[in-house]
């Protein structure tokens, strides 16, 4: 069965690199803890408020 999981992460100025690393760790932990063996797609999209990037949404599509 194909499933979709969405992860969100707020981005703060001058902390984006660390926050992206934390997001990577959360996604990897989810994959590991759920014994996912086949990832079909991973994509990122930013969220914007008043013209400024304020967050990131990562979508994971996987097969269970």
For each residue, the residues with C-beta under 8 A, 3 or more apart:
1: 63 64
2: 40 61 62 63 64
3: 61 62 63 64
4: 59 60 61
5: 30 59 60 62
6: 57 58 59 60
7: 23 26 27 30 57 58 59 60
8: 55 56 57 58
9: 19 20 22 23 55 56 57 58
10: 19 54 55
11: 15 16 19 46 53 54 55 56
12: 15 16 19
13: 16
14:
15: 11 12 18 19
16: 11 12 13 19 20
17: 20 21
18: 15 21 22
19: 9 10 11 12 15 16 22 23 56
20: 9 16 17 23 24 56
21: 17 18 24 25
22: 9 18 19 25 26
23: 7 9 19 20 26 27 56 58
24: 20 21 27 28
25: 21 22 28 29
26: 7 22 23 29 30
27: 7 23 24 30 31 42 58 60
28: 24 25 31 32
29: 25 26 32 33
30: 5 7 26 27 33 34 36 60
31: 27 28 34 36 39 60 62
32: 28 29 35 36
33: 29 30
34: 30 31 64
35: 32
36: 30 31 32 39 62 63 64
37: 63
38: 62 63
39: 31 36 42 60 61 62
40: 2 61 62 63
41: 59 60 61
42: 27 39 58 59 60 61
43: 58 59
44: 56 57 58 59
45: 56 57 59
46: 11 53 55 56 57
47: 53 54 55 56 57
48: 51 52 53 54
49: 52 54
50:
51: 48
52: 48 49
53: 11 46 47 48
54: 10 11 47 48 49
55: 8 9 10 11 46 47
56: 8 9 11 19 20 23 44 45 46 47
57: 6 7 8 9 44 45 46 47
58: 6 7 8 9 23 27 42 43 44
59: 4 5 6 7 41 42 43 44 45
60: 4 5 6 7 27 30 31 39 41 42
61: 2 3 4 39 40 41 42
62: 2 3 5 31 36 38 39 40
63: 1 2 3 36 37 38 40
64: 1 2 3 34 36
